[in-house]
Amino acid sequence: MASKAPPGTFKILYFSSATTITKKDSEFLPAPLALGKLFDTLDENYSGIKAKVLGSCMVTVNLEYVDIEEDAERELKEGDEVGIIPPVSSG
């Protein structure tokens, strides 16, 4: 069952290699936060994630894909759900 974000936070979901680096599937971060500051915030918490994962990942906010650079001023608000989706390779 999906847990709802506590007041004053948004939920971030990690997939694939992002889960490997963070050692978690999800967590809550304080809101509001400018989308453009998300990667720096995550890199402060998980050294190296920006170079290893975030530079090539897709990001969703409330199940819609966003462009970190184009939407940098967008505020991640209380209750939002962000997905960090690294590229997937298949054999």
N, CA, C and O atoms as a CHARMM CRD file, in Angstrom:
* protein
*
  364
    1    1 MET  N      0.84200  -1.17900   0.00000 PROA 1      0.00000
    2    1 MET  CA     0.00000   0.00000   0.00000 PROA 1      0.00000
    3    1 MET  C      0.89000   1.24600   0.00000 PROA 1      0.00000
    4    1 MET  O      1.81700   1.35100   0.80400 PROA 1      0.00000
    5    2 ALA  N      0.61200   2.17000  -0.88400 PROA 2      0.00000
    6    2 ALA  CA     1.42400   3.37700  -1.00200 PROA 2      0.00000
    7    2 ALA  C      1.18800   4.28900   0.19400 PROA 2      0.00000
    8    2 ALA  O      0.05100   4.52100   0.60300 PROA 2      0.00000
    9    3 SER  N      2.27200   4.79500   0.73800 PROA 3      0.00000
   10    3 SER  CA     2.14300   5.69800   1.87100 PROA 3      0.00000
   11    3 SER  C      2.07800   7.12900   1.37700 PROA 3      0.00000
   12    3 SER  O      2.76700   7.50500   0.42800 PROA 3      0.00000
   13    4 LYS  N      1.25000   7.91700   2.02600 PROA 4      0.00000
   14    4 LYS  CA     1.06800   9.30300   1.65800 PROA 4      0.00000
   15    4 LYS  C      2.15600  10.15000   2.31100 PROA 4      0.00000
   16    4 LYS  O      2.62600   9.84300   3.40600 PROA 4      0.00000
   17    5 ALA  N      2.54200  11.20700   1.62900 PROA 5      0.00000
   18    5 ALA  CA     3.58200  12.09100   2.14700 PROA 5      0.00000
   19    5 ALA  C      3.10000  12.78300   3.41600 PROA 5      0.00000
   20    5 ALA  O      1.98400  13.30000   3.45800 PROA 5      0.00000
   21    6 PRO  N      3.94100  12.79300   4.45100 PROA 6      0.00000
   22    6 PRO  CA     3.59200  13.54800   5.65900 PROA 6      0.00000
   23    6 PRO  C      3.46100  15.03700   5.33500 PROA 6      0.00000
   24    6 PRO  O      4.00900  15.49700   4.33300 PROA 6      0.00000
   25    7 PRO  N      2.74600  15.79000   6.16400 PROA 7      0.00000
   26    7 PRO  CA     2.60600  17.23300   5.91200 PROA 7      0.00000
   27    7 PRO  C      3.96600  17.90300   5.73300 PROA 7      0.00000
   28    7 PRO  O      4.92000  17.60800   6.45400 PROA 7      0.00000
   29    8 GLY  N      4.03700  18.80500   4.76500 PROA 8      0.00000
   30    8 GLY  CA     5.25900  19.55800   4.52200 PROA 8      0.00000
   31    8 GLY  C      6.31600  18.82000   3.72700 PROA 8      0.00000
   32    8 GLY  O      7.46300  19.26200   3.66200 PROA 8      0.00000
   33    9 THR  N      5.94400  17.68500   3.11200 PROA 9      0.00000
   34    9 THR  CA     6.91400  16.90900   2.34400 PROA 9      0.00000
   35    9 THR  C      6.33700  16.47300   1.00300 PROA 9      0.00000
   36    9 THR  O      5.13000  16.55600   0.77100 PROA 9      0.00000
   37   10 PHE  N      7.22600  16.00700   0.12300 PROA 10     0.00000
   38   10 PHE  CA     6.81900  15.31400  -1.09300 PROA 10     0.00000
   39   10 PHE  C      7.53200  13.96800  -1.09900 PROA 10     0.00000
   40   10 PHE  O      8.55600  13.79600  -0.43700 PROA 10     0.00000
   41   11 LYS  N      6.98900  13.02000  -1.84800 PROA 11     0.00000
   42   11 LYS  CA     7.54400  11.67100  -1.89900 PROA 11     0.00000
   43   11 LYS  C      8.39600  11.52100  -3.14800 PROA 11     0.00000
   44   11 LYS  O      8.02600  11.97900  -4.22900 PROA 11     0.00000
   45   12 ILE  N      9.53200  10.87800  -2.98400 PROA 12     0.00000
   46   12 ILE  CA    10.38800  10.59300  -4.12800 PROA 12     0.00000
   47   12 ILE  C     10.54000   9.07900  -4.23100 PROA 12     0.00000
   48   12 ILE  O     10.85100   8.40800  -3.24700 PROA 12     0.00000
   49   13 LEU  N     10.32000   8.55400  -5.42400 PROA 13     0.00000
   50   13 LEU  CA    10.41700   7.11900  -5.68900 PROA 13     0.00000
   51   13 LEU  C     11.67900   6.85100  -6.49800 PROA 13     0.00000
   52   13 LEU  O     11.95000   7.53200  -7.48700 PROA 13     0.00000
   53   14 TYR  N     12.44200   5.86000  -6.07300 PROA 14     0.00000
   54   14 TYR  CA    13.67600   5.49300  -6.77100 PROA 14     0.00000
   55   14 TYR  C     13.48200   4.16100  -7.48500 PROA 14     0.00000
   56   14 TYR  O     12.84000   3.25000  -6.96300 PROA 14     0.00000
   57   15 PHE  N     14.04500   4.06200  -8.68500 PROA 15     0.00000
   58   15 PHE  CA    13.95800   2.83300  -9.45800 PROA 15     0.00000
   59   15 PHE  C     15.35600   2.40900  -9.90100 PROA 15     0.00000
   60   15 PHE  O     16.25200   3.24100 -10.04300 PROA 15     0.00000
   61   16 SER  N     15.53100   1.11500 -10.11500 PROA 16     0.00000
   62   16 SER  CA    16.74100   0.53400 -10.69300 PROA 16     0.00000
   63   16 SER  C     18.01300   0.99900  -9.99100 PROA 16     0.00000
   64   16 SER  O     18.14400   0.84300  -8.77700 PROA 16     0.00000
   65   17 SER  N     18.95400   1.56800 -10.74900 PROA 17     0.00000
   66   17 SER  CA    20.24100   1.95000 -10.16500 PROA 17     0.00000
   67   17 SER  C     20.10200   3.05900  -9.12100 PROA 17     0.00000
   68   17 SER  O     20.96100   3.18300  -8.24800 PROA 17     0.00000
   69   18 ALA  N     19.05200   3.85700  -9.18900 PROA 18     0.00000
   70   18 ALA  CA    18.82600   4.87900  -8.15600 PROA 18     0.00000
   71   18 ALA  C     18.54700   4.20200  -6.81500 PROA 18     0.00000
   72   18 ALA  O     18.98500   4.68300  -5.77000 PROA 18     0.00000
   73   19 THR  N     17.82000   3.08900  -6.84700 PROA 19     0.00000
   74   19 THR  CA    17.56500   2.32100  -5.63000 PROA 19     0.00000
   75   19 THR  C     18.86600   1.73400  -5.09100 PROA 19     0.00000
   76   19 THR  O     19.08300   1.70800  -3.88000 PROA 19     0.00000
   77   20 THR  N     19.72300   1.26600  -5.98300 PROA 20     0.00000
   78   20 THR  CA    21.00300   0.68200  -5.57200 PROA 20     0.00000
   79   20 THR  C     21.85400   1.71200  -4.83400 PROA 20     0.00000
   80   20 THR  O     22.45400   1.39400  -3.80700 PROA 20     0.00000
   81   21 ILE  N     21.91200   2.92800  -5.34100 PROA 21     0.00000
   82   21 ILE  CA    22.74000   3.96300  -4.72100 PROA 21     0.00000
   83   21 ILE  C     22.13400   4.47100  -3.41600 PROA 21     0.00000
   84   21 ILE  O     22.85000   4.64400  -2.43000 PROA 21     0.00000
   85   22 THR  N     20.82700   4.71100  -3.40000 PROA 22     0.00000
   86   22 THR  CA    20.18800   5.26400  -2.20100 PROA 22     0.00000
   87   22 THR  C     19.90800   4.20400  -1.15000 PROA 22     0.00000
   88   22 THR  O     19.71400   4.51900   0.02400 PROA 22     0.00000
   89   23 LYS  N     19.88700   2.94800  -1.57400 PROA 23     0.00000
   90   23 LYS  CA    19.55500   1.81600  -0.69500 PROA 23     0.00000
   91   23 LYS  C     18.12000   1.91800  -0.15200 PROA 23     0.00000
   92   23 LYS  O     17.81800   1.43200   0.93800 PROA 23     0.00000
   93   24 LYS  N     17.25000   2.55800  -0.93700 PROA 24     0.00000
   94   24 LYS  CA    15.83500   2.65200  -0.57600 PROA 24     0.00000
   95   24 LYS  C     14.98400   2.80700  -1.82700 PROA 24     0.00000
   96   24 LYS  O     15.45600   3.25700  -2.87100 PROA 24     0.00000
   97   25 ASP  N     13.72100   2.42400  -1.70000 PROA 25     0.00000
   98   25 ASP  CA    12.77300   2.54200  -2.81300 PROA 25     0.00000
   99   25 ASP  C     12.12300   3.91700  -2.86500 PROA 25     0.00000
  100   25 ASP  O     11.71900   4.39000  -3.92800 PROA 25     0.00000
  101   26 SER  N     12.02700   4.55000  -1.69600 PROA 26     0.00000
  102   26 SER  CA    11.37900   5.85900  -1.62900 PROA 26     0.00000
  103   26 SER  C     11.78600   6.57900  -0.35500 PROA 26     0.00000
  104   26 SER  O     12.33900   5.99000   0.57300 PROA 26     0.00000
  105   27 GLU  N     11.49500   7.87300  -0.34400 PROA 27     0.00000
  106   27 GLU  CA    11.70200   8.67200   0.85900 PROA 27     0.00000
  107   27 GLU  C     10.90900   9.96000   0.72000 PROA 27     0.00000
  108   27 GLU  O     10.38600  10.26600  -0.35100 PROA 27     0.00000
  109   28 PHE  N     10.82600  10.70600   1.80200 PROA 28     0.00000
  110   28 PHE  CA    10.13400  11.98600   1.80300 PROA 28     0.00000
  111   28 PHE  C     11.15000  13.10000   1.97800 PROA 28     0.00000
  112   28 PHE  O     12.05900  13.00400   2.80200 PROA 28     0.00000
  113   29 LEU  N     10.98700  14.16600   1.18800 PROA 29     0.00000
  114   29 LEU  CA    11.85700  15.34100   1.28300 PROA 29     0.00000
  115   29 LEU  C     10.99800  16.56100   1.60400 PROA 29     0.00000
  116   29 LEU  O      9.81500  16.59100   1.26300 PROA 29     0.00000
  117   30 PRO  N     11.58300  17.56900   2.25800 PROA 30     0.00000
  118   30 PRO  CA    10.82800  18.77700   2.61100 PROA 30     0.00000
  119   30 PRO  C     10.33900  19.53500   1.37700 PROA 30     0.00000
  120   30 PRO  O     11.06500  19.68800   0.39500 PROA 30     0.00000
  121   31 ALA  N      9.10400  20.00000   1.45000 PROA 31     0.00000
  122   31 ALA  CA     8.50800  20.81600   0.38600 PROA 31     0.00000
  123   31 ALA  C      8.25500  22.21000   0.95400 PROA 31     0.00000
  124   31 ALA  O      8.03900  22.36200   2.15700 PROA 31     0.00000
  125   32 PRO  N      8.27900  23.22200   0.09900 PROA 32     0.00000
  126   32 PRO  CA     8.52800  23.16400  -1.34200 PROA 32     0.00000
  127   32 PRO  C     10.02000  23.10800  -1.65700 PROA 32     0.00000
  128   32 PRO  O     10.86800  23.47300  -0.84300 PROA 32     0.00000
  129   33 LEU  N     10.30500  22.63600  -2.86700 PROA 33     0.00000
  130   33 LEU  CA    11.66800  22.59200  -3.38600 PROA 33     0.00000
  131   33 LEU  C     11.58600  22.83400  -4.88600 PROA 33     0.00000
  132   33 LEU  O     10.79500  22.19300  -5.57900 PROA 33     0.00000
  133   34 ALA  N     12.39200  23.74900  -5.38300 PROA 34     0.00000
  134   34 ALA  CA    12.41600  24.00400  -6.83000 PROA 34     0.00000
  135   34 ALA  C     12.93000  22.75200  -7.53800 PROA 34     0.00000
  136   34 ALA  O     13.92800  22.16300  -7.12000 PROA 34     0.00000
  137   35 LEU  N     12.25700  22.35500  -8.59200 PROA 35     0.00000
  138   35 LEU  CA    12.66100  21.17300  -9.34800 PROA 35     0.00000
  139   35 LEU  C     14.12200  21.26600  -9.77200 PROA 35     0.00000
  140   35 LEU  O     14.82900  20.25900  -9.78000 PROA 35     0.00000
  141   36 GLY  N     14.57900  22.46400 -10.12500 PROA 36     0.00000
  142   36 GLY  CA    15.95200  22.67400 -10.54900 PROA 36     0.00000
  143   36 GLY  C     16.98000  22.40800  -9.45300 PROA 36     0.00000
  144   36 GLY  O     18.16500  22.25200  -9.75000 PROA 36     0.00000
  145   37 LYS  N     16.55000  22.35300  -8.19300 PROA 37     0.00000
  146   37 LYS  CA    17.46300  22.08700  -7.07600 PROA 37     0.00000
  147   37 LYS  C     17.41300  20.63000  -6.62200 PROA 37     0.00000
  148   37 LYS  O     18.17100  20.23000  -5.73800 PROA 37     0.00000
  149   38 LEU  N     16.53600  19.84500  -7.21400 PROA 38     0.00000
  150   38 LEU  CA    16.35300  18.46400  -6.78200 PROA 38     0.00000
  151   38 LEU  C     17.63300  17.63900  -6.90800 PROA 38     0.00000
  152   38 LEU  O     18.01900  16.96300  -5.95400 PROA 38     0.00000
  153   39 PHE  N     18.29800  17.67900  -8.06400 PROA 39     0.00000
  154   39 PHE  CA    19.49100  16.85400  -8.27400 PROA 39     0.00000
  155   39 PHE  C     20.61400  17.23400  -7.31300 PROA 39     0.00000
  156   39 PHE  O     21.30400  16.35900  -6.79000 PROA 39     0.00000
  157   40 ASP  N     20.80200  18.54100  -7.07400 PROA 40     0.00000
  158   40 ASP  CA    21.83700  18.96500  -6.12400 PROA 40     0.00000
  159   40 ASP  C     21.50800  18.47600  -4.71600 PROA 40     0.00000
  160   40 ASP  O     22.39200  18.03800  -3.98000 PROA 40     0.00000
  161   41 THR  N     20.23900  18.55300  -4.34900 PROA 41     0.00000
  162   41 THR  CA    19.81700  18.08100  -3.02800 PROA 41     0.00000
  163   41 THR  C     20.08200  16.58900  -2.88700 PROA 41     0.00000
  164   41 THR  O     20.59500  16.14400  -1.86000 PROA 41     0.00000
  165   42 LEU  N     19.73800  15.81400  -3.91000 PROA 42     0.00000
  166   42 LEU  CA    19.97000  14.36600  -3.85300 PROA 42     0.00000
  167   42 LEU  C     21.46000  14.04800  -3.82700 PROA 42     0.00000
  168   42 LEU  O     21.88300  13.11500  -3.14400 PROA 42     0.00000
  169   43 ASP  N     22.26100  14.81700  -4.56800 PROA 43     0.00000
  170   43 ASP  CA    23.69800  14.56900  -4.59200 PROA 43     0.00000
  171   43 ASP  C     24.33900  14.88600  -3.23600 PROA 43     0.00000
  172   43 ASP  O     25.33000  14.26000  -2.86100 PROA 43     0.00000
  173   44 GLU  N     23.78500  15.84300  -2.50700 PROA 44     0.00000
  174   44 GLU  CA    24.26600  16.13500  -1.14900 PROA 44     0.00000
  175   44 GLU  C     23.99200  14.94900  -0.22600 PROA 44     0.00000
  176   44 GLU  O     24.80400  14.62000   0.63700 PROA 44     0.00000
  177   45 ASN  N     22.84000  14.31600  -0.42100 PROA 45     0.00000
  178   45 ASN  CA    22.45500  13.17500   0.42600 PROA 45     0.00000
  179   45 ASN  C     23.11400  11.86700   0.00000 PROA 45     0.00000
  180   45 ASN  O     23.38500  11.00400   0.83500 PROA 45     0.00000
  181   46 TYR  N     23.37100  11.72200  -1.29700 PROA 46     0.00000
  182   46 TYR  CA    23.92800  10.48200  -1.85900 PROA 46     0.00000
  183   46 TYR  C     25.06100  10.85500  -2.80900 PROA 46     0.00000
  184   46 TYR  O     24.85900  10.96800  -4.01800 PROA 46     0.00000
  185   47 SER  N     26.22700  11.04000  -2.26300 PROA 47     0.00000
  186   47 SER  CA    27.38300  11.48800  -3.03100 PROA 47     0.00000
  187   47 SER  C     27.60100  10.62200  -4.28000 PROA 47     0.00000
  188   47 SER  O     27.69100   9.39700  -4.19500 PROA 47     0.00000
  189   48 GLY  N     27.68000  11.27800  -5.42000 PROA 48     0.00000
  190   48 GLY  CA    27.93600  10.58600  -6.67200 PROA 48     0.00000
  191   48 GLY  C     26.70200  10.22000  -7.46900 PROA 48     0.00000
  192   48 GLY  O     26.82100   9.81400  -8.62500 PROA 48     0.00000
  193   49 ILE  N     25.50000  10.35400  -6.87500 PROA 49     0.00000
  194   49 ILE  CA    24.28600   9.95000  -7.59600 PROA 49     0.00000
  195   49 ILE  C     24.05000  10.82800  -8.82600 PROA 49     0.00000
  196   49 ILE  O     23.50300  10.36800  -9.82800 PROA 49     0.00000
  197   50 LYS  N     24.46200  12.08600  -8.74500 PROA 50     0.00000
  198   50 LYS  CA    24.24300  12.99700  -9.87400 PROA 50     0.00000
  199   50 LYS  C     25.00500  12.50900 -11.10100 PROA 50     0.00000
  200   50 LYS  O     24.44200  12.44200 -12.19400 PROA 50     0.00000
  201   51 ALA  N     26.26900  12.17200 -10.93100 PROA 51     0.00000
  202   51 ALA  CA    27.09000  11.72000 -12.05300 PROA 51     0.00000
  203   51 ALA  C     26.71900  10.31600 -12.50900 PROA 51     0.00000
  204   51 ALA  O     26.70900  10.03800 -13.70800 PROA 51     0.00000
  205   52 LYS  N     26.41500   9.43100 -11.56600 PROA 52     0.00000
  206   52 LYS  CA    26.17800   8.02300 -11.89000 PROA 52     0.00000
  207   52 LYS  C     24.77700   7.74800 -12.42300 PROA 52     0.00000
  208   52 LYS  O     24.60300   6.85200 -13.25000 PROA 52     0.00000
  209   53 VAL  N     23.77300   8.50000 -11.96700 PROA 53     0.00000
  210   53 VAL  CA    22.38600   8.17900 -12.31900 PROA 53     0.00000
  211   53 VAL  C     21.61300   9.37500 -12.86400 PROA 53     0.00000
  212   53 VAL  O     20.99000   9.28600 -13.92200 PROA 53     0.00000
  213   54 LEU  N     21.65300  10.48000 -12.14900 PROA 54     0.00000
  214   54 LEU  CA    20.74600  11.57900 -12.45100 PROA 54     0.00000
  215   54 LEU  C     20.99400  12.24100 -13.80100 PROA 54     0.00000
  216   54 LEU  O     20.06500  12.76900 -14.41100 PROA 54     0.00000
  217   55 GLY  N     22.23900  12.21700 -14.27500 PROA 55     0.00000
  218   55 GLY  CA    22.54800  12.83800 -15.56100 PROA 55     0.00000
  219   55 GLY  C     21.86000  12.18800 -16.74300 PROA 55     0.00000
  220   55 GLY  O     21.72100  12.80900 -17.79700 PROA 55     0.00000
  221   56 SER  N     21.42800  10.94400 -16.58500 PROA 56     0.00000
  222   56 SER  CA    20.79600  10.23700 -17.71100 PROA 56     0.00000
  223   56 SER  C     19.41100   9.69200 -17.37700 PROA 56     0.00000
  224   56 SER  O     18.87200   8.88300 -18.13200 PROA 56     0.00000
  225   57 CYS  N     18.83100  10.11500 -16.26900 PROA 57     0.00000
  226   57 CYS  CA    17.53600   9.55300 -15.86800 PROA 57     0.00000
  227   57 CYS  C     16.36600  10.39300 -16.37700 PROA 57     0.00000
  228   57 CYS  O     16.53500  11.54100 -16.78900 PROA 57     0.00000
  229   58 MET  N     15.20600   9.80600 -16.34000 PROA 58     0.00000
  230   58 MET  CA    13.95500  10.51200 -16.60100 PROA 58     0.00000
  231   58 MET  C     13.36300  10.85300 -15.23500 PROA 58     0.00000
  232   58 MET  O     13.59300  10.14700 -14.25300 PROA 58     0.00000
  233   59 VAL  N     12.60400  11.93600 -15.18500 PROA 59     0.00000
  234   59 VAL  CA    11.97900  12.35800 -13.94000 PROA 59     0.00000
  235   59 VAL  C     10.49600  12.57400 -14.18900 PROA 59     0.00000
  236   59 VAL  O     10.09800  13.17000 -15.19000 PROA 59     0.00000
  237   60 THR  N      9.68500  12.07900 -13.26000 PROA 60     0.00000
  238   60 THR  CA     8.24800  12.32400 -13.33000 PROA 60     0.00000
  239   60 THR  C      7.81700  13.09800 -12.08900 PROA 60     0.00000
  240   60 THR  O      8.39000  12.94700 -11.01000 PROA 60     0.00000
  241   61 VAL  N      6.80400  13.92300 -12.26600 PROA 61     0.00000
  242   61 VAL  CA     6.14300  14.58200 -11.14200 PROA 61     0.00000
  243   61 VAL  C      4.66600  14.27600 -11.29600 PROA 61     0.00000
  244   61 VAL  O      4.03500  14.65900 -12.28100 PROA 61     0.00000
  245   62 ASN  N      4.12800  13.58300 -10.31000 PROA 62     0.00000
  246   62 ASN  CA     2.72200  13.17600 -10.34000 PROA 62     0.00000
  247   62 ASN  C      2.38600  12.42800 -11.63900 PROA 62     0.00000
  248   62 ASN  O      1.37200  12.68700 -12.28700 PROA 62     0.00000
  249   63 LEU  N      3.26900  11.49700 -11.98900 PROA 63     0.00000
  250   63 LEU  CA     3.13500  10.59300 -13.13600 PROA 63     0.00000
  251   63 LEU  C      3.27400  11.26100 -14.50100 PROA 63     0.00000
  252   63 LEU  O      2.95800  10.64200 -15.51700 PROA 63     0.00000
  253   64 GLU  N      3.73800  12.50700 -14.54800 PROA 64     0.00000
  254   64 GLU  CA     3.98100  13.19200 -15.81700 PROA 64     0.00000
  255   64 GLU  C      5.47400  13.45700 -15.95100 PROA 64     0.00000
  256   64 GLU  O      6.11200  13.93700 -15.01400 PROA 64     0.00000
  257   65 TYR  N      6.03400  13.14200 -17.12900 PROA 65     0.00000
  258   65 TYR  CA     7.44700  13.39800 -17.35700 PROA 65     0.00000
  259   65 TYR  C      7.70900  14.90400 -17.35600 PROA 65     0.00000
  260   65 TYR  O      6.91600  15.68900 -17.87700 PROA 65     0.00000
  261   66 VAL  N      8.84100  15.28800 -16.75900 PROA 66     0.00000
  262   66 VAL  CA     9.23300  16.69700 -16.71900 PROA 66     0.00000
  263   66 VAL  C     10.66600  16.81800 -17.21600 PROA 66     0.00000
  264   66 VAL  O     11.42000  15.84600 -17.21400 PROA 66     0.00000
  265   67 ASP  N     11.03000  18.01400 -17.63900 PROA 67     0.00000
  266   67 ASP  CA    12.39200  18.32200 -18.05600 PROA 67     0.00000
  267   67 ASP  C     12.99700  19.18600 -16.95900 PROA 67     0.00000
  268   67 ASP  O     12.55500  20.31200 -16.73100 PROA 67     0.00000
  269   68 ILE  N     14.00500  18.65800 -16.28600 PROA 68     0.00000
  270   68 ILE  CA    14.61000  19.34700 -15.15000 PROA 68     0.00000
  271   68 ILE  C     15.07600  20.75300 -15.52100 PROA 68     0.00000
  272   68 ILE  O     14.88300  21.69000 -14.74700 PROA 68     0.00000
  273   69 GLU  N     15.68300  20.91000 -16.69000 PROA 69     0.00000
  274   69 GLU  CA    16.19800  22.22100 -17.08800 PROA 69     0.00000
  275   69 GLU  C     15.07300  23.17100 -17.49300 PROA 69     0.00000
  276   69 GLU  O     15.04500  24.32100 -17.05300 PROA 69     0.00000
  277   70 GLU  N     14.15500  22.70400 -18.31900 PROA 70     0.00000
  278   70 GLU  CA    13.06400  23.56300 -18.78600 PROA 70     0.00000
  279   70 GLU  C     12.09400  23.91700 -17.66300 PROA 70     0.00000
  280   70 GLU  O     11.54900  25.02100 -17.63700 PROA 70     0.00000
  281   71 ASP  N     11.87800  22.99600 -16.74500 PROA 71     0.00000
  282   71 ASP  CA    10.92100  23.19600 -15.65300 PROA 71     0.00000
  283   71 ASP  C     11.61300  23.51300 -14.32800 PROA 71     0.00000
  284   71 ASP  O     11.05000  23.26400 -13.26200 PROA 71     0.00000
  285   72 ALA  N     12.83600  24.06200 -14.38800 PROA 72     0.00000
  286   72 ALA  CA    13.65100  24.28000 -13.18300 PROA 72     0.00000
  287   72 ALA  C     12.94900  25.11500 -12.11500 PROA 72     0.00000
  288   72 ALA  O     13.17200  24.90500 -10.92300 PROA 72     0.00000
  289   73 GLU  N     12.11800  26.04500 -12.52200 PROA 73     0.00000
  290   73 GLU  CA    11.44100  26.92300 -11.55800 PROA 73     0.00000
  291   73 GLU  C     10.19900  26.28400 -10.93700 PROA 73     0.00000
  292   73 GLU  O      9.65200  26.80700  -9.96600 PROA 73     0.00000
  293   74 ARG  N      9.76100  25.17600 -11.48400 PROA 74     0.00000
  294   74 ARG  CA     8.56900  24.49500 -10.95300 PROA 74     0.00000
  295   74 ARG  C      8.82000  24.08800  -9.50300 PROA 74     0.00000
  296   74 ARG  O      9.87000  23.53900  -9.16800 PROA 74     0.00000
  297   75 GLU  N      7.84900  24.36600  -8.66400 PROA 75     0.00000
  298   75 GLU  CA     7.95500  24.01000  -7.25000 PROA 75     0.00000
  299   75 GLU  C      7.41100  22.60700  -7.02100 PROA 75     0.00000
  300   75 GLU  O      6.30100  22.27900  -7.44000 PROA 75     0.00000
  301   76 LEU  N      8.21000  21.78800  -6.35000 PROA 76     0.00000
  302   76 LEU  CA     7.70400  20.50700  -5.86900 PROA 76     0.00000
  303   76 LEU  C      6.96000  20.82600  -4.58300 PROA 76     0.00000
  304   76 LEU  O      7.54000  21.32400  -3.61800 PROA 76     0.00000
  305   77 LYS  N      5.66800  20.53100  -4.58600 PROA 77     0.00000
  306   77 LYS  CA     4.80600  20.93900  -3.48700 PROA 77     0.00000
  307   77 LYS  C      4.49400  19.77200  -2.55000 PROA 77     0.00000
  308   77 LYS  O      4.70800  18.60400  -2.87700 PROA 77     0.00000
  309   78 GLU  N      3.98800  20.13000  -1.39000 PROA 78     0.00000
  310   78 GLU  CA     3.53900  19.14500  -0.41300 PROA 78     0.00000
  311   78 GLU  C      2.58700  18.15400  -1.09300 PROA 78     0.00000
  312   78 GLU  O      1.63900  18.55400  -1.76900 PROA 78     0.00000
  313   79 GLY  N      2.85200  16.87000  -0.90400 PROA 79     0.00000
  314   79 GLY  CA     1.99200  15.83400  -1.46300 PROA 79     0.00000
  315   79 GLY  C      2.35700  15.37600  -2.86100 PROA 79     0.00000
  316   79 GLY  O      1.80900  14.38100  -3.33600 PROA 79     0.00000
  317   80 ASP  N      3.27200  16.07400  -3.54500 PROA 80     0.00000
  318   80 ASP  CA     3.69800  15.65100  -4.88400 PROA 80     0.00000
  319   80 ASP  C      4.42900  14.30800  -4.79400 PROA 80     0.00000
  320   80 ASP  O      4.94500  13.92700  -3.74300 PROA 80     0.00000
  321   81 GLU  N      4.45300  13.61100  -5.92000 PROA 81     0.00000
  322   81 GLU  CA     5.19300  12.35000  -6.01200 PROA 81     0.00000
  323   81 GLU  C      6.15300  12.44900  -7.20000 PROA 81     0.00000
  324   81 GLU  O      5.73800  12.67500  -8.33700 PROA 81     0.00000
  325   82 VAL  N      7.44100  12.27600  -6.91000 PROA 82     0.00000
  326   82 VAL  CA     8.48800  12.39800  -7.91700 PROA 82     0.00000
  327   82 VAL  C      9.08200  11.01800  -8.16800 PROA 82     0.00000
  328   82 VAL  O      9.35600  10.28200  -7.22000 PROA 82     0.00000
  329   83 GLY  N      9.28100  10.66500  -9.41800 PROA 83     0.00000
  330   83 GLY  CA     9.91800   9.40200  -9.77800 PROA 83     0.00000
  331   83 GLY  C     11.26900   9.65200 -10.42700 PROA 83     0.00000
  332   83 GLY  O     11.38400  10.48800 -11.32300 PROA 83     0.00000
  333   84 ILE  N     12.29400   8.93000  -9.97700 PROA 84     0.00000
  334   84 ILE  CA    13.61800   8.97900 -10.59300 PROA 84     0.00000
  335   84 ILE  C     13.78100   7.66000 -11.34900 PROA 84     0.00000
  336   84 ILE  O     13.88600   6.59400 -10.74100 PROA 84     0.00000
  337   85 ILE  N     13.80000   7.74400 -12.69200 PROA 85     0.00000
  338   85 ILE  CA    13.77100   6.55700 -13.52700 PROA 85     0.00000
  339   85 ILE  C     15.03200   6.49400 -14.40000 PROA 85     0.00000
  340   85 ILE  O     15.09500   7.14200 -15.44500 PROA 85     0.00000
  341   86 PRO  N     16.02800   5.72100 -13.97500 PROA 86     0.00000
  342   86 PRO  CA    17.24300   5.58400 -14.76200 PROA 86     0.00000
  343   86 PRO  C     16.96800   4.83000 -16.07500 PROA 86     0.00000
  344   86 PRO  O     15.95600   4.14100 -16.19800 PROA 86     0.00000
  345   87 PRO  N     17.87700   4.96600 -17.05000 PROA 87     0.00000
  346   87 PRO  CA    17.69200   4.21900 -18.29400 PROA 87     0.00000
  347   87 PRO  C     17.72000   2.71300 -18.02400 PROA 87     0.00000
  348   87 PRO  O     18.42600   2.23700 -17.13500 PROA 87     0.00000
  349   88 VAL  N     16.95500   1.99700 -18.79300 PROA 88     0.00000
  350   88 VAL  CA    16.88300   0.54400 -18.65300 PROA 88     0.00000
  351   88 VAL  C     17.47100  -0.08400 -19.90200 PROA 88     0.00000
  352   88 VAL  O     17.14700   0.32000 -21.01900 PROA 88     0.00000
  353   89 SER  N     18.32700  -1.06100 -19.71800 PROA 89     0.00000
  354   89 SER  CA    18.89500  -1.76700 -20.87400 PROA 89     0.00000
  355   89 SER  C     18.37100  -3.18800 -20.87000 PROA 89     0.00000
  356   89 SER  O     18.04700  -3.74700 -19.82200 PROA 89     0.00000
  357   90 SER  N     18.29400  -3.76000 -22.05500 PROA 90     0.00000
  358   90 SER  CA    17.84700  -5.14700 -22.14500 PROA 90     0.00000
  359   90 SER  C     18.80700  -5.92000 -23.03100 PROA 90     0.00000
  360   90 SER  O     19.53300  -5.34700 -23.84300 PROA 90     0.00000
  361   91 GLY  N     18.79200  -7.22500 -22.85700 PROA 91     0.00000
  362   91 GLY  CA    19.73300  -8.05200 -23.59900 PROA 91     0.00000
  363   91 GLY  C     19.13400  -8.73200 -24.77500 PROA 91     0.00000
  364   91 GLY  O     19.82600  -9.46100 -25.48500 PROA 91     0.00000
